[in-house]
């Protein structure tokens, strides 16, 4: 069996009024024939008009997974509490 991976890149560029530019790249990595990615991360690069990169506002490979897993567990617990209420159908 051959295991394959694929990577999807979503890129957006924000141009500010003071001619600064922020480039945001989202990456999603999929394994096999899965419909949900097993790894999500983003890279942000903030540039001034003269071309210098601001290290305080830029970062590499920040994982996005924690944001999604926290909301999934909260929604599961809410559905259980609704089914135990006396007004639930």
Backbone bond lengths (Angstrom), bond angles and torsions (degrees), N, CA, C in turn:
res aa  C-N    CA-C-N  psi(-1)  N-CA   C-N-CA  omega(-1)  CA-C   N-CA-C  phi
1 X - - - 1.446 - - 1.523 108.73 -
2 X 1.296 116.04 131.04 1.453 121.63 -178.83 1.527 109.68 -96.33
3 X 1.331 117.40 124.41 1.457 122.33 178.66 1.517 108.45 -94.03
4 X 1.304 115.54 126.69 1.463 120.28 -179.51 1.521 109.69 -118.80
5 X 1.302 116.08 151.72 1.459 121.66 173.28 1.516 108.27 -128.34
6 X 1.308 114.87 150.87 1.461 119.71 175.72 1.511 108.18 -137.34
7 X 1.309 115.24 151.84 1.460 121.39 -176.74 1.517 108.77 -127.13
8 X 1.325 115.53 130.73 1.464 121.99 179.12 1.524 107.47 -109.74
9 X 1.330 116.23 132.77 1.460 121.59 -179.36 1.519 109.28 -118.83
10 X 1.343 115.37 126.82 1.456 121.76 175.79 1.518 106.54 -116.46
11 X 1.323 117.11 123.12 1.452 121.15 -175.01 1.527 110.27 -120.37
12 X 1.329 115.23 138.38 1.461 119.45 174.65 1.523 108.93 -137.87
13 X 1.326 115.71 146.31 1.457 122.30 -178.98 1.522 108.04 -122.86
14 X 1.334 115.89 128.89 1.460 121.67 178.64 1.522 107.79 -111.47
15 X 1.326 116.71 122.85 1.460 122.71 176.94 1.519 108.84 -104.54
16 X 1.324 117.34 119.72 1.452 123.02 -178.85 1.529 110.55 -90.08
17 X 1.339 116.49 162.91 1.464 121.47 -178.07 1.526 112.88 -63.91
18 X 1.318 117.98 -28.81 1.467 120.54 179.07 1.534 112.11 -86.32
19 X 1.326 117.23 18.21 1.470 126.70 176.75 1.530 113.28 69.56
20 X 1.330 118.46 15.76 1.459 121.14 171.85 1.525 108.25 -80.57
21 X 1.324 116.56 153.59 1.456 122.23 -177.62 1.521 109.98 -128.57
22 X 1.319 116.58 135.11 1.459 121.94 175.71 1.525 108.07 -121.36
23 X 1.322 116.65 123.14 1.453 122.92 179.26 1.522 108.34 -108.60
24 X 1.331 116.86 124.69 1.458 122.17 179.89 1.521 107.97 -119.16
25 X 1.336 116.47 123.83 1.460 122.64 177.63 1.522 108.78 -117.16
26 X 1.335 116.86 121.10 1.464 122.65 174.85 1.521 107.83 -100.52
27 X 1.307 117.13 134.87 1.452 122.40 177.87 1.516 109.45 -121.27
28 X 1.326 116.69 136.27 1.454 122.82 174.15 1.524 107.10 -126.54
29 X 1.325 116.54 128.28 1.456 121.37 -178.00 1.526 108.04 -112.03
30 X 1.333 116.19 125.68 1.455 123.24 -179.32 1.523 109.25 -111.46
31 X 1.321 115.84 150.21 1.453 121.29 177.34 1.522 108.58 -120.55
32 X 1.319 115.87 143.50 1.469 122.52 179.75 1.516 111.04 52.69
33 X 1.331 115.04 -130.20 1.455 120.66 -177.95 1.529 110.45 -110.43
34 X 1.325 117.06 27.98 1.465 122.01 -177.54 1.522 110.97 -71.75
35 X 1.331 115.25 147.05 1.463 119.62 178.92 1.522 112.37 -93.25
36 X 1.334 117.68 -17.58 1.458 121.02 177.31 1.522 109.06 -108.82
37 X 1.315 117.54 138.56 1.470 119.56 -179.25 1.521 111.55 -72.55
38 X 1.326 115.93 147.19 1.457 119.03 177.41 1.519 111.29 -94.28
39 X 1.338 118.27 -8.98 1.455 121.93 177.87 1.526 108.99 -147.11
40 X 1.336 116.13 131.01 1.463 122.29 176.23 1.520 108.28 -131.58
41 X 1.322 116.91 132.91 1.462 120.51 176.72 1.516 109.30 -152.19
42 X 1.345 115.02 164.70 1.461 119.10 179.53 1.519 110.22 -138.17
43 X 1.332 114.55 154.31 1.455 123.14 178.54 1.525 107.14 -125.26
44 X 1.339 116.47 127.81 1.467 121.86 -179.23 1.525 108.10 -119.16
45 X 1.339 116.07 132.85 1.456 121.42 177.71 1.533 108.32 -130.22
46 X 1.325 116.40 121.24 1.465 122.16 -179.90 1.525 108.22 -108.80
47 X 1.345 116.67 122.70 1.471 122.32 -178.39 1.520 110.35 -119.57
48 X 1.339 113.90 139.18 1.462 121.07 173.06 1.527 109.42 -82.77
49 X 1.346 118.51 166.57 1.472 120.63 -178.55 1.528 113.84 -59.65
50 X 1.330 117.77 -27.67 1.467 119.26 179.76 1.525 112.53 -83.84
51 X 1.337 118.45 0.39 1.455 122.36 175.69 1.513 115.79 98.75
52 X 1.324 117.48 -4.79 1.462 120.56 179.50 1.531 110.21 -74.60
53 X 1.340 116.52 144.30 1.454 122.59 179.02 1.523 108.90 -96.82
54 X 1.320 116.67 129.71 1.459 122.10 176.87 1.525 108.36 -85.68
55 X 1.334 117.31 111.16 1.466 122.43 -176.91 1.522 112.16 -70.47
56 X 1.351 118.20 -26.84 1.459 120.38 179.96 1.530 112.25 -71.61
57 X 1.310 117.87 -30.54 1.463 121.95 -178.12 1.517 113.04 -101.55
58 X 1.340 117.84 -0.10 1.459 122.79 180.00 1.523 109.22 -113.69
59 X 1.325 116.09 150.29 1.463 120.36 174.91 1.525 109.53 -157.26
60 X 1.320 114.88 159.33 1.461 122.22 -179.22 1.520 110.29 -116.89
61 X 1.291 115.33 141.32 1.462 123.74 170.77 1.519 115.25 51.43
62 X 1.285 117.55 53.91 1.460 121.07 172.66 1.531 107.02 -85.64
63 X 1.308 116.45 122.47 1.458 121.20 -177.62 1.516 110.15 -73.25
64 X 1.320 115.23 137.58 1.456 121.21 -176.83 1.527 110.91 -103.14
65 X 1.324 119.08 -6.13 1.461 122.86 -172.93 1.512 114.06 -59.29
66 X 1.312 120.29 -38.59 1.457 122.52 -174.11 1.520 111.78 -61.71
67 X 1.315 118.17 -34.34 1.458 121.06 -179.62 1.531 110.92 -62.59
68 X 1.319 117.44 -39.71 1.453 120.85 -176.58 1.530 111.89 -78.11
69 X 1.327 118.54 -37.72 1.459 120.18 -177.95 1.519 111.50 -69.85
70 X 1.326 119.23 -33.64 1.455 121.09 178.58 1.528 111.39 -65.37
71 X 1.306 118.26 -41.46 1.458 120.36 -179.33 1.520 111.08 -71.86
72 X 1.330 119.10 -31.19 1.457 121.16 178.54 1.522 111.32 -65.61
73 X 1.321 118.57 -42.54 1.463 120.90 -178.57 1.519 111.23 -69.60
74 X 1.321 118.68 -33.47 1.458 121.10 178.50 1.524 110.92 -67.78
75 X 1.318 117.99 -40.64 1.459 120.22 -178.69 1.522 111.16 -68.60
76 X 1.346 118.84 -32.25 1.455 121.67 177.83 1.517 111.00 -67.29
77 X 1.320 117.71 -42.16 1.466 120.50 -179.30 1.521 111.03 -69.46
78 X 1.336 118.81 -32.45 1.454 121.80 178.45 1.526 110.94 -66.57
79 X 1.324 117.97 -39.27 1.460 120.85 -178.83 1.518 110.63 -68.43
80 X 1.346 118.43 -33.47 1.452 121.13 178.17 1.517 110.59 -68.82
81 X 1.313 118.27 -41.41 1.460 121.00 -178.93 1.523 110.82 -68.55
82 X 1.351 118.20 -32.11 1.454 120.74 177.99 1.523 111.32 -67.88
83 X 1.326 117.27 -36.48 1.466 119.82 -177.69 1.516 110.97 -72.97
84 X 1.328 119.19 -22.19 1.466 122.30 -179.75 1.521 111.81 -88.94
85 X 1.286 118.92 -8.93 1.468 120.81 -178.73 1.534 109.40 -72.77
86 X 1.313 116.87 151.77 1.477 119.50 -177.58 1.524 113.70 -67.86
87 X 1.337 117.25 -22.33 1.469 120.52 -179.66 1.513 113.50 -89.16
88 X 1.350 117.67 -0.72 1.465 120.75 -178.62 1.521 110.07 -71.64
89 X 1.309 116.11 144.93 1.476 120.94 179.79 1.497 110.90 -93.86
